Amino acid sequence: MLTKAVRKYLARYASPHVELANHVRRRFAHVVVVPVRDESPVFVEGLWPALGDATLLVIVTNHTTDSSARVIQRNRAVARALAGDPRVLFVELTIDPREGVGRARRVGCDIALALYAQEKLACDWIFTTDADVVLPADYLA
């Protein structure tokens, strides 16, 4: 059951990207938000063993307005490599150089909250991690 505060937050303060939650068609056990900047698409190999098929990854590829073409190309390569995977929801975000990864993480968490509000998540926890880690097998426990 959603509280009045959560409904108000989603309606007034959440990122406009929460509309992407409408594109998720199935229910997942968990959600993990991963901000990605200038990473190789193989980063997910360190995540999937701990997450399994019942987890949705919200991947927020982000670059700043002054990022090099190389960074933008690598971010888009991640999206191309994982396109079509029903366990992945992508957001491409261009941010102000003064904002950083916190903005990307917030956008992803806003989307995760919208997914929970739409009853597309069984767990009421929003997990978040970084793209350059290998998760322990019990990460979601």
N, C-alpha and C positions, 0 to 999 in steps of 0.2 A: 504494500500500500504506500503510495506516494504522499509525502507530507505537503502541506501548503507551501512551505519554503522551497521545496524542490520544484514544484510546479511553477512558482514565481520565478525562480532562478532560470529555468529553462525558457520561460516565456520572455523574460526581460533582459537577462544578462549573459546567457550562453552564446557561444560563437554561432554565427550563421551556418557554419559547417554541420551543425546538428541535424540538418535536413538529410545528410547522408545516411543517417540511421534508417530512414524510410526505405532504403535500397536493400537492406538486409532482410532476407526472406525466411530464414530459419532461426530457431532458438539455439543458443549456445550455453554451455555450462559456465564458461568464464570468458572474460575479456582481458586482453593485455595491450596496453598502449605503448608503442615504441616510436620515439622520435628518431628519425634517420636523416643524417646529413653526411654526404660524401662517403658513403659506405659501398662496399661490394654487395651484390645481391646474395652472396653466399652466407651472409650473416645469419639468415634464418636457420641454417643448419645447426647452429648452437642453441636455437630456441625450441624447435619442434619436438625433440625427444622429451622435453619436460612438459610440453603443453598438450600434445595429442590433438586428435581430430575434433574434439568438442570445445575447443578454444578459438575465439575470434581474435585475430591480431588487427588492431587499428594502427596502421603504419602511417605516420605523419612525416612525409619527406619535406624537409624545410631547407630553405636557403634565404640569405639576406638579399636586399635590393642591390648590394654591391658585390655579390658572389661572382666568382669566375664562371665562364661557360663550362669548364670542366666539372665543377661542383654540380651545376644544374644537370649536365649530361649524366653524371653518375647517379643522381637522384632519380632521374627518369629511367635509367637502366634498371633500377630496383623495381619500379612500377611495371616495366615491360616484362621482367623476368618472373614476376609473381602474378601477373594479370591472369584472370580466370580462376584463380584459386578461391573457392568459396569460403575459405577460412581467413581471408584477408580483405580488409577494407582500407582503401588508400585515400589519403588527403595530400594534395600538393599545396604547400604553404610558402608564400613569400613574405618574409618578415623584415621589419626595420632592424638595421644592424645593432641597435641598442637593446633589442628585446631578447634574443637568444633562445635557448632550448626550452625555457620555462613557458614561453608562448605556445610552442609546438605541443608540449606536454598538456597544457591546459585545453587546447583545442581537441586533442585526442580524448581527454577525460570528459569533456562536455559531450562528445559523441557517445562515449560509453554510458554516461548518465542517461542520455536520451534513449539508448538501446534498453537500458534497464526500465525506464519509464514505459516503454512500449512492450514490456514483458518478453523481450528477446534474449534475456540473460537469466539463468537460474540463480547465479550467485550475486549477492548484492555488494561484493567487493570489486573495486576497480584496481587491477594490477598494472604496474608500469615498470619498465626496465629500459635498458639501453641496448643499442644495436651491437655493441662490441663486447658482449658478454656471452658466456656459456652458462645457462641456467642449471641449477641443481635439479635432480630428478623430482624432489619434493617441493618445488617452488610454489605450486598451487595448493599444497596441503595446509 
